[in-house]
Amino acid sequence: MFYKIIATVLFIGYFPFAPGTVCSAVTMIFLDLFKPSYMAVLTILIVSIVTGIIASERIEKASNKKDPSYIVIDEFAGYLTSILFIPINWQNLLIAFILFRIFDIIKPPPIRQIEKKLKGGLSIMMDDIIAGLITNVLIRIFLML
């Protein structure tokens, strides 16, 4: 049950439609409401990556399904990556949400290749982390303009 709570991000993953998008939106709202420090976001991100790899691996094996849609810890960690060390305001949060969801859904290179090359919990988590990194870099470029 512990791993299910982690992998589904407090059962958000059981939302009836678009659970990954819902999880990203809830994460965005959480960040906007609480405006955690950069170090708090980094700490939450590191913990979510480590526990997410373990939990999603266990849930994937138990379900006998490859990357079941109710595992959304990857979207949680990916969205946190997209906004890491970027000023938290509604504009940046919304831009990060839109770009992250586009990259996570479309999976342009190298995201799809990484997803196919890795296995288990690492595969589930890393494609979203890479989508978050690409989003983060694009936001940084935009903020420098």
DAZI-V182747 format. One record per backbone hydrogen bond with DSSP energy under -0.5 kcal/mol. NH is the residue of the N-H (numbers start at 1). CO is the residue of the C=O. E is the energy in kcal/mol with one decimal. If there is no record, write none. Layout:
[[NH:CO:E] [NH:CO:E]]
This chain:
[[5:1:-2.3] [6:2:-2.0] [7:3:-3.0] [8:4:-2.2] [9:6:-1.3] [10:5:-2.6] [12:8:-0.9] [12:9:-1.4] [13:8:-2.1] [14:11:-1.6] [15:12:-2.3] [22:18:-2.5] [23:19:-2.5] [24:20:-2.2] [25:21:-2.4] [26:22:-2.7] [27:23:-2.4] [28:24:-2.3] [29:25:-2.5] [30:26:-2.6] [31:27:-2.4] [32:28:-2.3] [33:29:-2.7] [34:30:-2.6] [35:31:-2.1] [41:37:-2.4] [42:38:-2.5] [43:39:-2.4] [44:40:-2.7] [45:41:-2.7] [46:42:-2.6] [47:43:-2.4] [48:44:-2.6] [49:45:-2.4] [50:46:-2.3] [51:47:-2.7] [52:48:-1.9] [53:49:-2.4] [54:50:-1.7] [55:51:-3.1] [56:52:-2.6] [57:53:-1.6] [58:54:-2.2] [59:55:-2.7] [60:56:-2.6] [61:57:-2.3] [62:58:-2.4] [63:59:-2.1] [64:60:-1.2] [65:60:-1.0] [67:65:-0.6] [68:65:-0.5] [71:68:-1.9] [72:7:-2.5] [72:70:-0.8] [73:7:-1.6] [76:72:-2.0] [77:73:-2.6] [78:74:-2.6] [79:75:-2.7] [80:76:-2.1] [81:77:-2.2] [82:78:-1.9] [83:79:-1.0] [83:80:-0.6] [84:80:-0.7] [84:81:-0.7] [86:83:-2.0] [89:87:-1.0] [93:89:-2.6] [94:90:-2.2] [95:91:-2.5] [96:92:-2.6] [97:93:-2.2] [98:94:-2.6] [99:95:-2.7] [100:96:-2.8] [101:97:-2.4] [102:98:-2.2] [103:99:-2.7] [104:100:-2.8] [105:101:-2.3] [106:102:-2.9] [107:103:-1.9] [111:108:-2.1] [112:107:-0.6] [112:108:-0.5] [114:110:-2.3] [115:111:-2.3] [116:112:-2.2] [117:113:-2.0] [118:114:-2.1] [122:119:-0.8] [123:119:-1.1] [124:120:-2.2] [125:121:-2.2] [126:122:-2.7] [127:123:-1.3] [129:125:-1.8] [130:126:-2.7] [131:127:-2.0] [132:128:-2.3] [133:129:-2.4] [134:130:-2.6] [135:131:-2.2] [136:132:-2.7] [137:133:-2.5] [138:134:-2.3] [139:135:-2.4] [140:136:-2.3] [141:137:-2.3] [142:138:-2.5] [143:139:-2.7] [144:140:-1.3] [145:141:-0.8] [145:142:-0.8]]
